[in-house]
Each structure stands twice: as C-alpha cells, then as structure tokens.
C-alpha cells in the first residue's frame, strides 16, 4: 500500500478510534458491532420466519445463505491477505473487544451490507434502517480499533457484490420455478 493511502487510512482510523472516543460510545459501539455476528443473525432469521407469514421461510433461508457466503468470502480473503490488525501495527490505538484472523476485509461490513441489500429488497420500508446499520457497524469496527477504513470499505463493496448475487440467484430460481414466466 502506498504511503499516501496508508497515511489516509491511519488518519481516518485515528479520527474514529481516538478523536471521538467517549464513555458512552465505548459502551455503544461494541453493542452495535454485534449486528454483524451470528448472535444477531440467527434470532433475525427466526423472527423473519415467525413474523412474515407470506415469505418468512424463503427470506430466512436467504439470510442464512447470505450469512454463509459472507463469512466464507471474508475468511478466504483474510487467509489470503494476512493483513495485521491495526492495533498490532499501531500500539497507540484504543482496542475494544477482540478479533481473530487478519484484518482485511471487515467480515462485519461484508455481512451487514449484504443483508441490507437482501433484506432491503424484501422489506423496502425498512431499507433506511438497514443502511443506517451498515454505516454504524462500519464506524464501530474502526472506533473499536479492529479494522482500517480500507478494510471496512472493501467489506462494504464485497457485501454489495454478495447481496446482489444472492438477489440475482433468487430471481433466477424464481424464474425457473415459475417455468420461465418470472414474477
């Protein structure tokens, strides 16, 4: 990574990790970041399955597929890139929480972005809330000192690709199921 990008990455990271830190955010951001974890996704699947009488089964299945694809993509890239976590490179960072594997890309950003795209296509009136969650989870990863901004940006881009792929595959499936007639 060139020096200009590295410097920009560190400056943005410092802004979120140090400059806006406060006790309330130290409490809040570790909670927000959980939106990108199985402890939130599993109950979300269950709620969708129970509450959405018309499409809950299919949508819960899409959420599960999105979760698995997001996690697989993140893990593969983390193994390939082996980028050290920012707190390992910059000991002056505040660290809230723990992290495994390498830093690039942000698996949390991948998952919440992909879910925002998939769930947003099903529940359009909730899209605004889903995209707010993407922004807050992305910020949380930097605030907590666990990811560089470039990790988060790459995660968002990958999440968009995965969400788009899941939505596209569902449309292909539906078209085939309807005998080529589509919706």
N, CA, C and O of each residue as an XYZ file, in Angstrom:
732
protein
N       0.860     -1.167      0.000
C       0.000      0.000      0.000
C       0.912      1.237      0.000
O       1.884      1.300      0.753
N       0.592      2.198     -0.836
C       1.466      3.371     -0.900
C       1.323      4.230      0.355
O       0.370      4.094      1.122
N       2.301      5.119      0.538
C       2.364      5.913      1.772
C       1.172      6.856      1.943
O       0.698      7.060      3.061
N       0.688      7.428      0.844
C      -0.445      8.346      0.931
C      -1.696      7.619      1.420
O      -2.400      8.108      2.304
N      -1.965      6.460      0.846
C      -3.130      5.674      1.262
C      -2.973      5.186      2.699
O      -3.935      5.187      3.466
N      -1.774      4.774      3.060
C      -1.516      4.321      4.434
C      -1.733      5.469      5.425
O      -2.308      5.274      6.495
N      -1.272      6.653      5.059
C      -1.436      7.826      5.917
C      -2.916      8.206      6.058
O      -3.377      8.531      7.152
N      -3.649      8.163      4.948
C      -5.081      8.460      4.979
C      -5.826      7.422      5.816
O      -6.699      7.764      6.613
N      -5.474      6.162      5.629
C      -6.074      5.067      6.403
C      -5.894      5.316      7.903
O      -6.841      5.186      8.679
N      -4.681      5.671      8.296
C      -4.375      5.898      9.716
C      -5.078      7.151     10.232
O      -5.554      7.162     11.367
N      -5.151      8.190      9.435
C      -5.813      9.427      9.875
C      -7.304      9.204     10.136
O      -7.843      9.663     11.143
N      -7.955      8.499      9.227
C      -9.380      8.202      9.403
C      -9.578      7.284     10.601
O     -10.491      7.482     11.403
N      -8.719      6.283     10.715
C      -8.782      5.368     11.852
C      -8.619      6.123     13.165
O      -9.374      5.893     14.109
N      -7.644      7.022     13.233
C      -7.425      7.820     14.447
C      -8.641      8.677     14.776
O      -9.007      8.815     15.943
N      -9.268      9.255     13.749
C     -10.442     10.079     13.996
C     -11.511      9.271     14.726
O     -12.021      9.704     15.760
N     -11.849      8.098     14.190
C     -12.903      7.290     14.807
C     -12.452      6.630     16.107
O     -13.240      6.499     17.043
N     -11.211      6.221     16.167
C     -10.734      5.480     17.328
C     -10.357      6.379     18.507
O     -10.553      5.998     19.661
N      -9.828      7.549     18.230
C      -9.334      8.408     19.311
C     -10.102      9.714     19.461
O     -10.501     10.083     20.565
N     -10.306     10.406     18.355
C     -10.834     11.770     18.424
C     -12.280     11.863     18.881
O     -12.666     12.863     19.486
N     -13.087     10.853     18.609
C     -14.494     10.927     19.024
C     -14.799      9.983     20.183
O     -15.961      9.752     20.519
N     -13.760      9.449     20.779
C     -13.986      8.484     21.859
C     -14.595      9.154     23.080
O     -14.273     10.292     23.423
N     -15.486      8.409     23.723
C     -16.117      8.857     24.962
C     -16.728      7.630     25.642
O     -16.933      6.610     24.985
N     -17.016      7.705     26.918
C     -17.528      6.531     27.642
C     -18.825      5.956     27.074
O     -19.000      4.738     27.050
N     -19.733      6.820     26.616
C     -20.989      6.310     26.064
C     -20.734      5.506     24.788
O     -21.287      4.421     24.614
N     -19.890      6.043     23.893
C     -19.563      5.327     22.656
C     -18.774      4.054     22.933
O     -18.905      3.067     22.209
N     -17.950      4.076     23.990
C     -17.223      2.860     24.380
C     -18.189      1.748     24.770
O     -17.889      0.566     24.598
N     -19.336      2.128     25.290
C     -20.383      1.160     25.627
C     -21.203      0.789     24.386
O     -21.499     -0.383     24.154
N     -21.562      1.800     23.597
C     -22.482      1.613     22.474
C     -21.890      0.850     21.289
O     -22.529     -0.069     20.777
N     -20.693      1.205     20.845
C     -20.151      0.602     19.633
C     -19.901     -0.905     19.731
O     -20.114     -1.604     18.740
N     -19.464     -1.436     20.862
C     -19.379     -2.901     20.947
C     -20.746     -3.583     20.818
O     -20.823     -4.724     20.361
N     -21.815     -2.902     21.212
C     -23.164     -3.453     21.011
C     -23.568     -3.376     19.540
O     -24.107     -4.334     18.988
N     -23.303     -2.232     18.909
C     -23.652     -2.045     17.502
C     -22.934     -3.055     16.624
O     -23.526     -3.602     15.694
N     -21.675     -3.305     16.911
C     -20.883     -4.193     16.071
C     -21.438     -5.617     16.055
O     -21.167     -6.382     15.129
N     -22.215     -5.970     17.079
C     -22.801     -7.310     17.164
C     -23.778     -7.586     16.023
O     -24.078     -8.745     15.737
N     -24.281     -6.530     15.364
C     -25.199     -6.713     14.235
C     -24.552     -7.540     13.124
O     -25.254     -8.130     12.302
N     -23.238     -7.586     13.095
C     -22.536     -8.368     12.086
C     -22.105     -9.726     12.581
O     -21.132    -10.287     12.078
N     -22.816    -10.273     13.565
C     -22.427    -11.556     14.153
C     -23.607    -12.514     14.208
O     -24.763    -12.101     14.119
N     -23.308    -13.769     14.351
C     -24.333    -14.820     14.359
C     -25.322    -14.645     15.508
O     -26.472    -15.068     15.394
N     -24.894    -14.029     16.615
C     -25.799    -13.837     17.755
C     -26.962    -12.913     17.414
O     -27.974    -12.906     18.116
N     -26.827    -12.143     16.354
C     -27.921    -11.298     15.879
C     -28.591    -11.934     14.659
O     -29.814    -11.889     14.527
N     -27.801    -12.517     13.780
C     -28.340    -13.074     12.538
C     -29.268    -14.263     12.798
O     -30.313    -14.380     12.159
N     -28.905    -15.126     13.710
C     -29.745    -16.294     14.000
C     -31.121    -15.898     14.551
O     -32.133    -16.384     14.046
N     -31.190    -15.037     15.564
C     -32.518    -14.577     16.016
C     -33.279    -13.812     14.926
O     -34.506    -13.886     14.854
N     -32.551    -13.085     14.086
C     -33.189    -12.374     12.975
C     -33.872    -13.364     12.033
O     -35.009    -13.144     11.614
N     -33.183    -14.445     11.702
C     -33.783    -15.495     10.860
C     -35.049    -16.046     11.503
O     -36.072    -16.222     10.841
N     -34.966    -16.310     12.777
C     -36.106    -16.860     13.498
C     -37.282    -15.877     13.502
O     -38.424    -16.271     13.265
N     -37.005    -14.615     13.770
C     -38.062    -13.598     13.756
C     -38.722    -13.483     12.385
O     -39.947    -13.420     12.285
N     -37.918    -13.456     11.345
C     -38.460    -13.361      9.990
C     -39.332    -14.572      9.693
O     -40.430    -14.446      9.152
N     -38.829    -15.742     10.055
C     -39.563    -16.990      9.823
C     -40.927    -16.969     10.522
O     -41.932    -17.402      9.958
N     -40.942    -16.462     11.748
C     -42.178    -16.451     12.550
C     -43.119    -15.315     12.135
O     -44.322    -15.531     11.990
N     -42.583    -14.123     11.946
C     -43.434    -12.953     11.744
C     -43.916    -12.744     10.306
O     -45.002    -12.205     10.091
N     -43.127    -13.160      9.336
C     -43.518    -12.964      7.936
C     -44.216    -14.223      7.447
O     -43.582    -15.164      6.970
N     -45.530    -14.215      7.579
C     -46.329    -15.410      7.233
C     -46.243    -15.754      5.751
O     -46.311    -16.925      5.376
N     -46.092    -14.736      4.909
C     -46.111    -14.964      3.466
C     -44.766    -15.454      2.915
O     -44.717    -16.442      2.183
N     -43.681    -14.763      3.268
C     -42.372    -15.058      2.673
C     -41.287    -15.354      3.698
O     -40.106    -15.384      3.351
N     -41.664    -15.570      4.950
C     -40.678    -15.729      6.010
C     -39.721    -16.880      5.825
O     -38.526    -16.752      6.093
N     -40.239    -18.002      5.370
C     -39.380    -19.186      5.199
C     -38.295    -18.905      4.155
O     -37.116    -19.173      4.386
N     -38.705    -18.366      3.015
C     -37.746    -18.073      1.946
C     -36.760    -16.988      2.380
O     -35.556    -17.117      2.160
N     -37.268    -15.923      2.994
C     -36.400    -14.817      3.390
C     -35.411    -15.262      4.465
O     -34.240    -14.882      4.422
N     -35.860    -16.050      5.414
C     -34.944    -16.575      6.437
C     -33.864    -17.429      5.784
O     -32.701    -17.381      6.183
N     -34.247    -18.200      4.790
C     -33.276    -19.002      4.046
C     -32.266    -18.128      3.315
O     -31.074    -18.436      3.287
N     -32.747    -17.038      2.725
C     -31.841    -16.109      2.038
C     -30.877    -15.445      3.010
O     -29.709    -15.227      2.686
N     -31.370    -15.124      4.208
C     -30.499    -14.553      5.236
C     -29.416    -15.566      5.618
O     -28.250    -15.201      5.766
N     -29.793    -16.816      5.775
C     -28.814    -17.864      6.114
C     -27.769    -18.026      5.006
O     -26.574    -18.125      5.285
N     -28.219    -18.052      3.764
C     -27.292    -18.175      2.630
C     -26.363    -16.962      2.581
O     -25.161    -17.102      2.358
N     -26.921    -15.785      2.789
C     -26.129    -14.560      2.784
C     -25.080    -14.599      3.886
O     -23.932    -14.207      3.675
N     -25.476    -15.067      5.050
C     -24.529    -15.189      6.167
C     -23.378    -16.126      5.791
O     -22.209    -15.786      5.972
N     -23.717    -17.299      5.270
C     -22.685    -18.288      4.934
C     -21.744    -17.776      3.843
O     -20.528    -17.930      3.956
N     -22.290    -17.174      2.796
C     -21.450    -16.635      1.722
C     -20.561    -15.505      2.228
O     -19.390    -15.418      1.859
N     -21.117    -14.643      3.069
C     -20.347    -13.522      3.618
C     -19.197    -14.016      4.478
O     -18.069    -13.538      4.356
N     -19.483    -14.957      5.331
C     -18.438    -15.497      6.211
C     -17.362    -16.227      5.421
O     -16.173    -16.090      5.708
N     -17.780    -17.004      4.425
C     -16.813    -17.736      3.601
C     -15.906    -16.769      2.836
O     -14.688    -16.948      2.806
N     -16.498    -15.755      2.225
C     -15.710    -14.775      1.466
C     -14.717    -14.060      2.378
O     -13.549    -13.896      2.027
N     -15.186    -13.640      3.544
C     -14.310    -12.931      4.487
C     -13.156    -13.829      4.928
O     -12.003    -13.397      4.945
N     -13.459    -15.055      5.279
C     -12.423    -15.965      5.763
C     -11.375    -16.255      4.695
O     -10.176    -16.243      4.974
N     -11.825    -16.512      3.488
C     -10.885    -16.798      2.395
C      -9.949    -15.613      2.172
O      -8.736    -15.788      2.058
N     -10.513    -14.406      2.111
C      -9.674    -13.231      1.887
C      -8.762    -12.935      3.072
O      -7.633    -12.485      2.881
N      -9.227    -13.177      4.270
C      -8.380    -12.968      5.444
C      -7.175    -13.913      5.419
O      -6.057    -13.522      5.754
N      -7.421    -15.149      5.019
C      -6.330    -16.127      4.937
C      -5.348    -15.736      3.839
O      -4.136    -15.861      4.013
N      -5.867    -15.267      2.714
C      -5.007    -14.884      1.593
C      -4.185    -13.636      1.915
O      -2.980    -13.606      1.666
N      -4.832    -12.608      2.466
C      -4.151    -11.320      2.639
C      -3.268    -11.259      3.887
O      -2.201    -10.645      3.862
N      -3.706    -11.886      4.968
C      -2.932    -11.865      6.218
C      -2.537    -10.447      6.651
O      -1.423    -10.242      7.133
N      -3.423     -9.482      6.488
C      -3.133     -8.121      6.917
C      -3.265     -8.039      8.431
O      -4.303     -8.406      8.981
N      -2.230     -7.564      9.109
C      -2.309     -7.475     10.573
C      -3.374     -6.475     11.020
O      -3.609     -5.464     10.358
N      -3.996     -6.763     12.123
C      -4.982     -5.847     12.699
C      -4.299     -4.524     13.022
O      -3.112     -4.501     13.347
N      -5.042     -3.423     12.934
C      -4.423     -2.115     13.174
C      -3.795     -1.979     14.557
O      -2.755     -1.335     14.699
N      -4.408     -2.574     15.575
C      -3.853     -2.442     16.926
C      -2.525     -3.173     17.069
O      -1.767     -2.894     17.998
N      -2.230     -4.106     16.162
C      -0.931     -4.786     16.177
C       0.151     -3.930     15.519
O       1.333     -4.049     15.844
N      -0.263     -3.077     14.600
C       0.670     -2.203     13.888
C       0.854     -0.877     14.624
O       1.953     -0.322     14.668
N      -0.233     -0.383     15.197
C      -0.213      0.910     15.890
C      -0.609      0.700     17.351
O      -1.794      0.684     17.680
N       0.386      0.541     18.222
C       0.083      0.274     19.632
C      -0.605      1.435     20.349
O      -1.085      1.264     21.469
N      -0.660      2.614     19.721
C      -1.311      3.763     20.351
C      -2.840      3.714     20.209
O      -3.531      4.553     20.787
N      -3.371      2.762     19.464
C      -4.821      2.668     19.284
C      -5.508      2.121     20.529
O      -4.959      1.303     21.268
N      -6.710      2.598     20.725
C      -7.560      2.032     21.777
C      -8.191      0.776     21.187
O      -8.620      0.792     20.033
N      -8.257     -0.301     21.945
C      -8.839     -1.554     21.454
C     -10.004     -1.932     22.358
O      -9.855     -2.090     23.570
N     -11.169     -2.073     21.729
C     -12.366     -2.516     22.443
C     -12.766     -3.847     21.821
O     -13.108     -3.901     20.640
N     -12.729     -4.892     22.583
C     -13.104     -6.194     22.042
C     -11.907     -6.981     21.553
O     -10.753     -6.593     21.733
N     -12.225     -8.093     20.932
C     -11.194     -8.987     20.415
C     -11.479     -9.295     18.956
O     -12.588     -9.082     18.466
N     -10.470     -9.796     18.276
C     -10.633    -10.146     16.871
C      -9.716    -11.315     16.540
O      -8.602    -11.428     17.051
N     -10.221    -12.176     15.673
C      -9.417    -13.313     15.222
C      -9.092    -13.123     13.748
O      -9.677    -12.273     13.077
N      -8.180    -13.900     13.265
C      -7.740    -13.855     11.867
C      -7.161    -12.483     11.540
O      -6.892    -11.680     12.434
N      -6.979    -12.232     10.284
C      -6.374    -10.979      9.868
C      -7.438     -9.902      9.648
O      -8.633    -10.152      9.806
N      -6.992     -8.725      9.288
C      -7.854     -7.556      9.282
C      -8.658     -7.367      7.993
O      -9.783     -6.868      8.033
N      -8.092     -7.760      6.859
C      -8.707     -7.457      5.566
C      -9.430     -8.655      4.993
O      -8.862     -9.741      4.881
N     -10.689     -8.453      4.629
C     -11.583     -7.306      4.771
C     -12.381     -7.428      6.069
O     -12.238     -8.404      6.805
N     -13.214     -6.437      6.342
C     -14.077     -6.495      7.521
C     -15.245     -7.443      7.242
O     -16.104     -7.157      6.408
N     -15.263     -8.560      7.944
C     -16.362     -9.511      7.795
C     -17.684     -8.944      8.269
O     -18.738     -9.259      7.716
N     -17.630     -8.104      9.295
C     -18.851     -7.457      9.785
C     -19.447     -6.553      8.708
O     -20.658     -6.557      8.483
N     -18.582     -5.775      8.042
C     -19.058     -4.880      6.985
C     -19.618     -5.670      5.806
O     -20.622     -5.275      5.215
N     -18.975     -6.777      5.465
C     -19.485     -7.620      4.381
C     -20.895     -8.088      4.724
O     -21.820     -7.927      3.928
N     -21.051     -8.658      5.893
C     -22.328     -9.262      6.262
C     -23.459     -8.239      6.361
O     -24.519     -8.443      5.770
N     -23.256     -7.157      7.086
C     -24.369     -6.213      7.256
C     -24.745     -5.547      5.933
O     -25.914     -5.234      5.706
N     -23.767     -5.331      5.067
C     -24.065     -4.741      3.765
C     -24.845     -5.722      2.892
O     -25.842     -5.354      2.270
N     -24.389     -6.964      2.850
C     -25.097     -7.977      2.054
C     -26.520     -8.169      2.584
O     -27.465     -8.283      1.804
N     -26.667     -8.203      3.898
C     -28.004     -8.347      4.482
C     -28.883     -7.134      4.201
O     -30.084     -7.280      3.976
N     -28.298     -5.938      4.211
C     -29.076     -4.737      3.894
C     -29.634     -4.814      2.481
O     -30.773     -4.420      2.233
N     -28.827     -5.324      1.556
C     -29.289     -5.453      0.174
C     -30.364     -6.526      0.049
O     -31.390     -6.306     -0.596
N     -30.137     -7.679      0.659
C     -31.087     -8.792      0.553
C     -32.388     -8.460      1.292
O     -33.472     -8.585      0.723
N     -32.282     -8.045      2.537
C     -33.490     -7.729      3.310
C     -34.186     -6.479      2.783
O     -35.413     -6.384      2.823
N     -33.410     -5.524      2.291
C     -33.996     -4.320      1.721
C     -34.836     -4.597      0.493
O     -35.792     -3.875      0.212
N     -34.481     -5.640     -0.240
C     -35.285     -5.999     -1.416
C     -36.595     -6.674     -1.007
O     -37.552     -6.686     -1.781
N     -36.642     -7.222      0.178
C     -37.848     -7.891      0.684
C     -38.734     -6.958      1.503
O     -39.961     -7.026      1.438
N     -38.099     -6.099      2.263
C     -38.821     -5.215      3.169
C     -38.409     -3.771      2.875
O     -37.651     -3.162      3.630
N     -38.915     -3.244      1.779
C     -38.480     -1.935      1.287
C     -38.686     -0.817      2.299
O     -37.882      0.114      2.351
N     -39.734     -0.885      3.097
C     -39.973      0.202      4.048
C     -38.931      0.237      5.174
O     -38.836      1.232      5.893
N     -38.159     -0.826      5.329
C     -37.128     -0.884      6.364
C     -35.726     -0.607      5.814
O     -34.751     -0.639      6.566
N     -35.618     -0.335      4.508
C     -34.301     -0.128      3.905
C     -33.477      0.949      4.614
O     -32.283      0.763      4.850
N     -34.100      2.049      4.947
C     -33.369      3.145      5.580
C     -32.702      2.692      6.867
O     -31.571      3.082      7.156
N     -33.397      1.870      7.639
C     -32.838      1.380      8.898
C     -31.679      0.410      8.641
O     -30.681      0.416      9.362
N     -31.825     -0.407      7.622
C     -30.771     -1.362      7.276
C     -29.483     -0.643      6.857
O     -28.388     -1.052      7.243
N     -29.616      0.421      6.073
C     -28.423      1.157      5.626
C     -27.817      1.987      6.746
O     -26.607      2.210      6.767
N     -28.637      2.441      7.670
C     -28.090      3.110      8.860
C     -27.257      2.097      9.657
O     -26.189      2.432     10.169
N     -27.746      0.875      9.756
C     -26.990     -0.171     10.451
C     -25.640     -0.413      9.777
O     -24.633     -0.610     10.457
N     -25.616     -0.400      8.445
C     -24.348     -0.588      7.714
C     -23.349      0.502      8.125
O     -22.195      0.211      8.441
N     -23.802      1.741      8.116
C     -22.914      2.863      8.455
C     -22.402      2.725      9.890
O     -21.207      2.881     10.140
N     -23.303      2.432     10.831
C     -22.894      2.347     12.234
C     -21.985      1.159     12.523
O     -21.053      1.270     13.319
N     -22.252      0.023     11.879
C     -21.354     -1.130     12.070
C     -19.984     -0.814     11.477
O     -18.960     -1.145     12.076
N     -19.955     -0.181     10.315
C     -18.673      0.188      9.700
C     -17.875      1.107     10.631
O     -16.681      0.897     10.845
N     -18.531      2.108     11.170
C     -17.856      3.016     12.098
C     -17.404      2.264     13.347
O     -16.315      2.513     13.864
N     -18.234      1.352     13.828
C     -17.890      0.615     15.050
C     -16.593     -0.170     14.911
O     -15.822     -0.271     15.866
N     -16.347     -0.723     13.732
C     -15.146     -1.530     13.533
C     -13.880     -0.674     13.638
O     -12.853     -1.130     14.141
N     -13.966      0.567     13.160
C     -12.826      1.481     13.276
C     -12.746      2.060     14.690
O     -11.659      2.152     15.260
N     -13.875      2.444     15.249
C     -13.910      3.000     16.592
C     -13.273      2.027     17.589
O     -12.549      2.433     18.498
N     -13.555      0.750     17.400
C     -13.050     -0.268     18.318
C     -11.582     -0.623     18.078
O     -10.997     -1.387     18.845
N     -10.984     -0.072     17.015
C      -9.567     -0.316     16.716
C      -9.310     -1.663     16.063
O      -8.178     -2.147     16.064
N     -10.344     -2.269     15.508
C     -10.210     -3.617     14.961
C     -10.018     -3.657     13.448
O      -9.595     -4.678     12.906
N     -10.327     -2.551     12.756
C     -10.203     -2.507     11.295
C      -9.755     -1.146     10.809
O     -10.071     -0.112     11.397
N      -9.013     -1.176      9.724
C      -8.670      0.034      8.984
C      -9.882      0.462      8.149
O     -10.743     -0.365      7.848
N      -9.957      1.729      7.777
C     -11.026      2.172      6.879
C     -11.044      1.403      5.552
O     -12.115      1.124      5.012
N      -9.872      1.063      5.032
C      -9.836      0.300      3.773
C     -10.394     -1.110      3.952
O     -10.964     -1.667      3.014
N     -10.241     -1.689      5.125
C     -10.854     -2.998      5.414
C     -12.373     -2.889      5.353
O     -13.059     -3.741      4.788
N     -12.873     -1.814      5.953
C     -14.318     -1.591      6.021
C     -14.876     -1.279      4.628
O     -15.918     -1.806      4.238
N     -14.172     -0.417      3.880
C     -14.627     -0.072      2.525
C     -14.656     -1.318      1.636
O     -15.610     -1.526      0.886
N     -13.621     -2.136      1.719
C     -13.589     -3.371      0.933
C     -14.715     -4.306      1.366
O     -15.332     -4.971      0.533
N     -14.978     -4.354      2.668
C     -16.071     -5.181      3.175
C     -17.423     -4.728      2.636
O     -18.259     -5.553      2.269
N     -17.632     -3.424      2.588
C     -18.886     -2.892      2.058
C     -19.027     -3.257      0.579
O     -20.097     -3.681      0.141
N     -17.954     -3.092     -0.186
C     -18.006     -3.446     -1.614
C     -18.284     -4.933     -1.815
O     -19.081     -5.313     -2.673
N     -17.626     -5.766     -1.022
C     -17.882     -7.208     -1.123
C     -19.302     -7.545     -0.703
O     -19.948     -8.397     -1.313
N     -19.788     -6.883      0.333
C     -21.159     -7.100      0.776
C     -22.159     -6.732     -0.304
O     -23.158     -7.427     -0.491
N     -21.899     -5.646     -1.015
C     -22.766     -5.261     -2.133
C     -22.770     -6.347     -3.202
O     -23.820     -6.694     -3.743
N     -21.591     -6.877     -3.501
C     -21.491     -7.932     -4.515
C     -22.227     -9.200     -4.072
O     -22.936     -9.817     -4.868
N     -22.061     -9.583     -2.822
C     -22.723    -10.790     -2.316
C     -24.228    -10.590     -2.257
O     -24.986    -11.469     -2.666
N     -24.667     -9.452     -1.757
C     -26.102     -9.165     -1.709
C     -26.725     -9.169     -3.092
O     -27.810     -9.716     -3.294
N     -26.033     -8.558     -4.043
C     -26.516     -8.539     -5.419
C     -26.581     -9.963     -5.977
O     -27.554    -10.329     -6.637
N     -25.560    -10.753     -5.716
C     -25.529    -12.134     -6.213
C     -26.674    -12.957     -5.621
O     -27.338    -13.705     -6.340
N     -26.904    -12.823     -4.322
C     -27.991    -13.580     -3.681
C     -29.339    -13.166     -4.273
O     -30.167    -14.019     -4.592
N     -29.557    -11.859     -4.418
C     -30.814    -11.385     -5.010
C     -30.969    -11.869     -6.448
O     -32.061    -12.261     -6.858
N     -29.891    -11.843     -7.207
C     -29.939    -12.292     -8.603
C     -30.213    -13.787     -8.694
O     -31.011    -14.228     -9.520
N     -29.554    -14.559     -7.850
C     -29.781    -16.013     -7.855
C     -31.207    -16.354     -7.454
O     -31.798    -17.297     -7.981
N     -31.755    -15.590     -6.526
C     -33.151    -15.834     -6.150
C     -34.082    -15.559     -7.333
O     -35.041    -16.298     -7.557
N     -33.802    -14.507     -8.078
C     -34.631    -14.190     -9.257
C     -34.529    -15.287    -10.311
O     -35.535    -15.661    -10.915
N     -33.328    -15.804    -10.535
C     -33.137    -16.902    -11.486
C     -33.896    -18.136    -11.002
O     -34.559    -18.812    -11.789
N     -33.797    -18.424     -9.716
C     -34.510    -19.558     -9.142
C     -36.015    -19.393     -9.323
O     -36.701    -20.324     -9.743
N     -36.517    -18.218     -9.008
C     -37.952    -17.952     -9.115
C     -38.427    -18.056    -10.564
O     -39.504    -18.584    -10.838
N     -37.625    -17.556    -11.467
C     -37.980    -17.626    -12.889
C     -38.038    -19.086    -13.340
O     -38.952    -19.472    -14.069
N     -37.085    -19.886    -12.919
C     -37.080    -21.315    -13.259
C     -38.222    -22.058    -12.614
O     -38.812    -22.950    -13.224
N     -38.534    -21.704    -11.405
C     -39.626    -22.355    -10.680
C     -40.985    -22.037    -11.310
O     -41.906    -22.853    -11.274
N     -41.088    -20.864    -11.874
C     -42.340    -20.443    -12.492
C     -42.400    -20.862    -13.969
O     -43.260    -20.401    -14.720
N     -41.490    -21.727    -14.363
C     -41.499    -22.216    -15.740
C     -41.092    -21.143    -16.734
O     -41.594    -21.101    -17.858
N     -40.155    -20.255    -16.304
C     -39.696    -19.213    -17.201
C     -40.587    -17.993    -17.241
O     -40.293    -17.046    -17.971
N     -41.658    -17.984    -16.486
C     -42.591    -16.856    -16.509
C     -42.142    -15.708    -15.630
O     -42.499    -14.561    -15.895
N     -41.363    -15.986    -14.582
C     -40.934    -14.940    -13.659
C     -42.076    -14.421    -12.832
O     -43.175    -14.976    -12.863
N     -41.829    -13.357    -12.090
C     -42.860    -12.759    -11.239
C     -43.664    -11.759    -12.002
O     -44.580    -11.151    -11.448
